[in-house]
């Protein structure tokens, strides 16, 4: 028991603060994201307009990721995170007051600017973990947030049953905004810097930062190890799959299969329970037997579960599919995140993670899961296109998005098998 406790002594200081921030944020985000597509339909939108809304959200990343990546390596990471959380909370008003789907689209576009918190959060996390603990560290943070948020979809379903999709979603968005303001204050007062910020007067202007960033992309890509490029492609394919399919999980299971909102909430609850049970063992597995082997197993489970939604006919079959997604997600995140950190030098983490993200993506996201900390500016345009394509595919035939998921997962499997290897010596 003493050995087990000592295994987790590194989870203190900044990692504790970021874990609490993640727990609070995830609890309310899962309430909203699990049913966000129903809100679009409730205010007069259609399935294609769901795709439009999810496509505009990443647009601001083309501007914000390069700026944030540059600033993350040179200025206060804590202030960047706190400011992003505060602004994110304020932008929730556009959802709470939205009279039509166009307002939701505007809110999604504005919300997209808040991604400038992702590179500093990713950099502080990587800086605060020793290489030998990165897999289990990421797993522990995700386990904690999933453990608390596992009840979120079910609670949200009860709210929607009581108040309807329109008013109920406005209530949920309001709580999401309040938690973001809380997190902003908490981070600003408690989080500690891991680098020494440069004086602001030395900083170039926005145009110069963008010029340096995008002109430096060829050099950045040349300097990336092959495994980092391959992991980035694997993560990108996960984002593309989510962009095409994630907004339509709730629509498909309710409209096509015939489940109720309560049944869908229960399925997501059971999925979360399994993910909580598996996340820590998966993190330990990534640290013990290797990131690459763990990642490969995760993709196999993804392949045999997600695309089979087109064959599902009842509660049980959908539940089994989502349990497969839980296994894949629990193993994918710690393994892929650790690989990116292992290969990236500390002084370059802001720039690299701004370009290709943290190395994480949700497997089988169930509600507008096109963004997140794993997104980088090199992924923005492909993810936007995937969201638009998803809406078109679903209108043509509800099964087409999951056909795409099957093809993308096969490509992921080949990338890991052929090009990804654990580093001989991980970066600190």
C-alpha positions as CSV (number, residue, x, y, z in Angstrom):
1,X,0.0,0.0,0.0
2,X,2.9,2.3,0.8
3,X,4.4,1.6,-2.6
4,X,1.1,2.5,-4.3
5,X,0.9,5.8,-2.4
6,X,4.5,6.7,-3.3
7,X,3.7,6.0,-6.9
8,X,1.3,9.0,-7.0
9,X,3.2,11.5,-4.8
10,X,4.1,13.5,-7.9
11,X,0.4,14.5,-8.2
12,X,0.7,17.7,-6.2
13,X,1.1,21.5,-6.7
14,X,0.2,22.5,-10.3
15,X,-1.1,19.1,-11.2
16,X,-3.6,19.2,-8.3
17,X,-4.7,22.7,-9.4
18,X,-5.1,21.6,-13.1
19,X,-6.9,18.4,-12.0
20,X,-9.5,20.4,-10.0
21,X,-9.9,22.8,-12.9
22,X,-10.5,19.8,-15.2
23,X,-12.9,18.1,-12.9
24,X,-15.1,21.2,-12.5
25,X,-15.0,22.0,-16.2
26,X,-15.7,18.4,-17.4
27,X,-18.7,18.0,-15.1
28,X,-20.6,20.9,-16.7
29,X,-19.2,20.5,-20.2
30,X,-20.5,16.9,-20.4
31,X,-24.0,18.1,-19.5
32,X,-24.0,20.5,-22.4
33,X,-22.1,18.5,-25.1
34,X,-24.1,15.3,-24.7
35,X,-27.2,17.1,-25.9
36,X,-26.0,20.3,-27.7
37,X,-27.3,19.0,-31.0
38,X,-30.8,18.9,-29.6
39,X,-30.6,22.6,-28.7
40,X,-29.8,23.5,-32.3
41,X,-32.9,21.5,-33.4
42,X,-35.0,23.0,-30.7
43,X,-34.4,26.6,-32.0
44,X,-35.2,25.7,-35.6
45,X,-31.9,24.3,-36.9
46,X,-31.4,21.1,-39.0
47,X,-28.8,18.4,-39.1
48,X,-26.8,20.3,-41.7
49,X,-26.8,23.4,-39.6
50,X,-25.5,21.4,-36.7
51,X,-22.5,20.7,-39.0
52,X,-22.1,24.4,-39.8
53,X,-22.1,25.3,-36.1
54,X,-19.5,22.7,-35.3
55,X,-17.4,23.8,-38.2
56,X,-17.1,27.5,-37.2
57,X,-15.9,26.7,-33.7
58,X,-12.3,25.7,-34.7
59,X,-11.9,28.7,-37.1
60,X,-10.5,31.1,-34.5
61,X,-7.7,28.5,-33.8
62,X,-6.0,29.6,-37.0
63,X,-5.4,32.9,-35.3
64,X,-5.3,32.0,-31.6
65,X,-3.1,28.8,-31.6
66,X,0.0,30.4,-33.1
67,X,-0.3,33.5,-30.8
68,X,-0.9,31.4,-27.8
69,X,1.9,28.9,-28.7
70,X,4.3,31.8,-29.1
71,X,3.2,33.5,-25.8
72,X,3.2,30.2,-23.9
73,X,7.0,29.8,-24.4
74,X,7.6,33.5,-23.5
75,X,5.1,35.0,-21.1
76,X,2.8,34.1,-18.2
77,X,1.1,30.8,-18.8
78,X,-1.1,31.2,-15.7
79,X,-2.5,34.6,-16.9
80,X,-3.3,33.1,-20.3
81,X,-5.2,30.2,-18.8
82,X,-7.1,32.5,-16.3
83,X,-8.0,35.0,-19.1
84,X,-9.3,32.3,-21.4
85,X,-11.5,30.8,-18.7
86,X,-13.0,34.2,-17.8
87,X,-13.8,35.0,-21.4
88,X,-15.2,31.5,-22.0
89,X,-17.6,32.1,-19.1
90,X,-18.8,35.4,-20.5
91,X,-19.4,34.0,-24.0
92,X,-21.9,31.5,-22.7
93,X,-24.4,34.3,-22.6
94,X,-24.7,34.0,-26.4
95,X,-26.0,30.5,-25.9
96,X,-28.3,31.3,-23.0
97,X,-30.0,34.1,-24.9
98,X,-29.9,32.6,-28.4
99,X,-33.2,33.1,-30.3
100,X,-32.1,31.0,-33.3
101,X,-29.5,28.6,-34.5
102,X,-27.6,31.6,-36.1
103,X,-26.9,33.0,-32.6
104,X,-25.6,29.6,-31.5
105,X,-23.2,29.7,-34.5
106,X,-22.0,33.1,-33.5
107,X,-21.5,31.9,-30.0
108,X,-19.5,28.9,-31.3
109,X,-17.3,31.2,-33.4
110,X,-16.6,33.4,-30.4
111,X,-16.0,30.4,-28.1
112,X,-13.4,29.2,-30.5
113,X,-11.2,32.1,-29.6
114,X,-10.8,30.6,-26.1
115,X,-8.6,27.9,-27.3
116,X,-5.6,30.1,-26.4
117,X,-5.7,28.3,-23.0
118,X,-4.8,24.9,-24.5
119,X,-1.0,25.4,-25.2
120,X,-0.2,26.8,-21.8
121,X,-2.2,24.2,-20.0
122,X,-0.5,21.4,-22.0
123,X,2.9,22.9,-21.4
124,X,2.4,23.3,-17.6
125,X,1.1,19.7,-17.4
126,X,4.1,18.3,-19.3
127,X,6.6,20.4,-17.3
128,X,5.1,19.2,-14.0
129,X,5.4,15.5,-14.7
130,X,8.5,13.3,-14.8
131,X,8.8,11.2,-18.0
132,X,8.3,7.9,-16.1
133,X,5.0,9.2,-14.7
134,X,3.4,10.9,-17.7
135,X,1.1,8.0,-18.7
136,X,-0.2,7.5,-15.2
137,X,-0.3,11.2,-14.5
138,X,-2.5,11.9,-17.5
139,X,-4.6,8.9,-16.7
140,X,-5.1,10.1,-13.1
141,X,-6.3,13.5,-14.2
142,X,-8.7,12.1,-16.6
143,X,-9.9,9.4,-14.2
144,X,-10.7,12.1,-11.6
145,X,-12.6,14.3,-14.0
146,X,-14.5,11.3,-15.6
147,X,-15.4,10.0,-12.1
148,X,-17.2,13.2,-11.2
149,X,-18.7,13.9,-14.6
150,X,-20.0,10.4,-15.2
151,X,-23.4,11.5,-13.9
152,X,-23.5,14.6,-16.0
153,X,-25.4,13.2,-19.0
154,X,-28.0,11.6,-16.8
155,X,-28.5,14.7,-14.8
156,X,-28.7,16.8,-18.0
157,X,-31.3,14.3,-19.3
158,X,-33.4,14.9,-16.2
159,X,-33.2,18.7,-16.7
160,X,-34.2,18.4,-20.3
161,X,-37.1,16.1,-19.4
162,X,-38.3,18.6,-16.8
163,X,-37.8,21.9,-18.8
164,X,-37.7,20.7,-22.4
165,X,-34.8,20.9,-24.9
166,X,-35.0,24.7,-25.3
167,X,-35.2,26.1,-21.8
168,X,-33.3,23.1,-20.3
169,X,-30.2,23.7,-22.5
170,X,-30.2,27.4,-21.7
171,X,-30.1,26.4,-18.0
172,X,-27.2,24.0,-18.6
173,X,-25.2,26.6,-20.7
174,X,-25.7,29.1,-17.8
175,X,-24.1,26.7,-15.3
176,X,-21.3,26.0,-17.8
177,X,-20.5,29.8,-17.9
178,X,-20.5,30.1,-14.1
179,X,-18.0,27.2,-13.7
180,X,-15.6,28.9,-16.2
181,X,-15.6,32.1,-14.2
182,X,-14.9,30.0,-11.0
183,X,-12.0,28.3,-12.7
184,X,-10.6,31.6,-13.9
185,X,-10.4,32.9,-10.4
186,X,-9.1,29.6,-9.0
187,X,-6.3,29.3,-11.6
188,X,-5.2,32.9,-11.3
189,X,-4.8,32.6,-7.5
190,X,-3.3,29.1,-7.1
191,X,-1.4,28.0,-10.3
192,X,2.3,28.6,-10.4
193,X,4.5,29.4,-13.4
194,X,6.9,26.7,-14.7
195,X,9.0,29.2,-16.8
196,X,10.2,32.7,-16.3
197,X,8.1,35.1,-18.4
198,X,9.8,37.6,-20.6
199,X,9.1,41.4,-20.3
200,X,6.1,42.3,-22.4
201,X,7.9,45.1,-24.2
202,X,10.1,42.5,-25.9
203,X,7.1,40.8,-27.5
204,X,6.5,41.4,-31.2
205,X,3.1,42.4,-32.6
206,X,0.3,39.9,-33.5
207,X,1.0,40.1,-37.2
208,X,4.7,39.4,-36.6
209,X,3.8,36.4,-34.4
210,X,1.6,35.0,-37.1
211,X,4.2,35.6,-39.7
212,X,6.9,33.8,-37.7
213,X,4.6,30.9,-36.8
214,X,3.3,30.1,-40.2
215,X,6.5,30.7,-42.0
216,X,8.2,28.4,-39.5
217,X,5.8,25.5,-40.1
218,X,8.1,23.8,-42.7
219,X,11.0,23.9,-40.4
220,X,8.9,22.8,-37.4
221,X,7.7,19.8,-39.4
222,X,11.2,18.9,-40.6
223,X,12.4,18.9,-37.0
224,X,9.6,16.7,-35.7
225,X,10.6,13.1,-35.2
226,X,8.7,10.6,-37.3
227,X,6.8,9.2,-34.4
228,X,5.5,12.7,-33.5
229,X,4.3,13.2,-37.0
230,X,2.6,9.8,-37.0
231,X,1.0,10.4,-33.6
232,X,-0.2,13.7,-34.9
233,X,-1.8,12.0,-37.9
234,X,-3.5,9.4,-35.6
235,X,-4.9,12.2,-33.4
236,X,-6.0,14.2,-36.4
237,X,-7.9,11.2,-37.8
238,X,-9.6,10.9,-34.4
239,X,-10.7,14.6,-34.6
240,X,-11.9,14.1,-38.2
241,X,-14.0,11.1,-37.1
242,X,-15.4,13.2,-34.2
243,X,-16.1,16.1,-36.5
244,X,-18.1,13.9,-38.8
245,X,-19.9,11.7,-36.3
246,X,-19.9,13.2,-32.8
247,X,-22.9,15.7,-33.1
248,X,-25.1,12.9,-34.5
249,X,-24.7,10.2,-31.8
250,X,-27.6,11.6,-29.8
251,X,-29.7,12.3,-32.9
252,X,-29.1,8.8,-34.3
253,X,-29.8,6.8,-31.1
254,X,-33.0,8.9,-30.4
255,X,-34.4,9.3,-34.0
256,X,-33.2,6.2,-35.7
257,X,-32.8,3.5,-33.0
258,X,-35.6,4.9,-30.8
259,X,-33.9,5.3,-27.4
260,X,-35.1,8.0,-25.0
261,X,-32.9,10.8,-23.6
262,X,-32.9,9.0,-20.2
263,X,-31.7,5.8,-21.8
264,X,-28.9,7.6,-23.7
265,X,-27.9,9.3,-20.4
266,X,-27.8,5.9,-18.7
267,X,-25.6,4.5,-21.5
268,X,-23.1,7.4,-21.1
269,X,-23.2,6.9,-17.3
270,X,-22.2,3.2,-17.7
271,X,-19.6,4.2,-20.2
272,X,-18.1,6.7,-17.8
273,X,-18.0,4.1,-15.0
274,X,-16.0,1.7,-17.1
275,X,-13.7,4.4,-18.3
276,X,-13.0,5.4,-14.6
277,X,-12.2,1.8,-13.7
278,X,-9.8,1.4,-16.7
279,X,-8.1,4.8,-16.9
280,X,-5.5,4.3,-14.1
281,X,-4.6,0.7,-15.2
282,X,-4.3,2.0,-18.8
283,X,-1.9,4.8,-17.6
284,X,0.2,2.3,-15.7
285,X,0.2,0.1,-18.7
286,X,1.4,2.9,-20.9
287,X,4.3,3.5,-18.5
288,X,5.1,-0.1,-18.0
289,X,4.8,-2.0,-21.3
290,X,5.1,1.1,-23.6
291,X,3.0,3.9,-25.1
292,X,3.0,2.4,-28.6
293,X,1.6,-1.0,-27.6
294,X,-1.1,0.6,-25.5
295,X,-2.1,3.0,-28.3
296,X,-2.4,0.1,-30.8
297,X,-4.7,-1.8,-28.5
298,X,-6.8,1.3,-28.0
299,X,-7.3,1.6,-31.8
300,X,-8.3,-2.0,-32.1
301,X,-11.1,-1.5,-29.6
302,X,-12.1,1.6,-31.4
303,X,-12.3,-0.2,-34.7
304,X,-14.5,-3.1,-33.4
305,X,-16.9,-0.8,-31.5
306,X,-17.7,2.6,-33.0
307,X,-18.5,1.7,-36.7
308,X,-20.9,-1.0,-35.5
309,X,-23.5,1.6,-34.5
310,X,-25.0,1.1,-37.9
311,X,-26.0,-2.4,-36.8
312,X,-27.4,-1.4,-33.4
313,X,-31.1,-1.9,-32.8
314,X,-31.7,-1.5,-29.1
315,X,-30.4,-0.3,-25.7
316,X,-28.2,-3.3,-25.2
317,X,-26.4,-3.1,-28.5
318,X,-25.7,0.7,-28.1
319,X,-24.5,0.1,-24.6
320,X,-22.0,-2.5,-25.8
321,X,-20.7,-0.1,-28.5
322,X,-20.2,2.7,-26.0
323,X,-18.4,0.3,-23.5
324,X,-16.0,-0.5,-26.3
325,X,-15.5,3.2,-26.8
326,X,-14.7,3.5,-23.1
327,X,-12.0,0.9,-23.3
328,X,-10.5,2.6,-26.4
329,X,-10.7,6.1,-24.8
330,X,-9.2,5.0,-21.5
331,X,-6.1,3.6,-23.3
332,X,-5.7,6.1,-26.1
333,X,-5.4,9.4,-24.1
334,X,-2.5,8.5,-21.7
335,X,-0.5,6.7,-24.4
336,X,-0.8,9.4,-27.1
337,X,-0.3,12.3,-24.7
338,X,2.8,10.7,-23.1
339,X,4.3,10.1,-26.6
340,X,4.1,13.8,-27.6
341,X,5.6,14.9,-24.3
342,X,8.3,12.3,-24.5
343,X,9.5,13.5,-27.9
344,X,9.1,17.3,-27.4
345,X,11.9,19.3,-25.6
346,X,10.6,21.5,-22.8
347,X,11.6,24.8,-24.5
348,X,9.6,23.9,-27.6
349,X,6.4,22.5,-26.0
350,X,4.4,25.7,-26.4
351,X,5.1,25.9,-30.1
352,X,4.8,22.2,-30.9
353,X,1.6,21.8,-28.9
354,X,0.1,24.8,-30.5
355,X,0.7,23.3,-33.9
356,X,-0.3,19.6,-33.3
357,X,-2.0,19.7,-29.9
358,X,-1.4,17.8,-26.7
359,X,-1.6,14.5,-28.4
360,X,-5.0,13.6,-27.1
361,X,-8.5,13.2,-28.6
362,X,-11.7,11.7,-27.3
363,X,-12.5,8.4,-28.8
364,X,-16.2,8.4,-30.0
365,X,-17.0,11.9,-28.7
366,X,-20.8,12.2,-28.4
367,X,-21.5,15.9,-28.8
368,X,-19.6,18.4,-30.9
369,X,-16.3,16.9,-29.9
370,X,-14.3,18.5,-32.7
371,X,-12.0,20.6,-30.5
372,X,-10.4,20.3,-27.1
373,X,-6.8,20.5,-25.8
374,X,-5.6,18.0,-28.3
375,X,-6.4,20.3,-31.2
376,X,-3.5,22.3,-32.9
377,X,-3.7,25.1,-35.6
378,X,-2.5,22.6,-38.2
379,X,-5.7,20.6,-37.6
380,X,-8.2,23.5,-37.7
381,X,-9.1,23.6,-41.4
382,X,-9.4,19.8,-41.8
383,X,-11.6,19.6,-38.6
384,X,-13.8,22.4,-40.0
385,X,-14.2,20.6,-43.2
386,X,-15.0,17.4,-41.4
387,X,-17.8,19.1,-39.5
388,X,-19.4,20.4,-42.7
389,X,-19.0,17.1,-44.4
390,X,-20.6,15.3,-41.4
391,X,-23.8,17.3,-41.7
392,X,-24.0,16.6,-45.4
393,X,-23.3,12.9,-45.0
394,X,-25.9,12.5,-42.2
395,X,-28.5,14.2,-44.4
396,X,-27.7,11.9,-47.3
397,X,-27.8,8.8,-45.1
398,X,-27.5,8.6,-41.2
399,X,-25.1,5.6,-41.5
400,X,-22.5,7.4,-43.7
401,X,-20.6,9.2,-40.8
402,X,-19.9,5.8,-39.2
403,X,-18.6,4.4,-42.5
404,X,-16.0,7.2,-42.4
405,X,-15.1,6.4,-38.8
406,X,-14.3,2.8,-39.9
407,X,-12.0,3.9,-42.7
408,X,-10.2,6.5,-40.5
409,X,-9.6,4.0,-37.7
410,X,-8.1,1.5,-40.1
411,X,-5.6,4.2,-41.3
412,X,-4.8,5.0,-37.6
413,X,-4.0,1.3,-37.0
414,X,-1.6,1.3,-39.9
415,X,0.1,4.5,-38.8
416,X,0.8,3.1,-35.3
417,X,1.9,-0.3,-36.6
418,X,4.3,1.1,-39.2
419,X,5.6,4.4,-37.9
420,X,5.3,4.9,-34.1
421,X,7.9,3.7,-31.7
422,X,8.6,4.6,-28.0
423,X,11.7,6.9,-27.7
424,X,14.9,5.4,-26.3
425,X,15.1,8.4,-23.9
426,X,12.1,10.6,-23.0
427,X,12.4,14.4,-22.8
428,X,12.1,15.9,-19.3
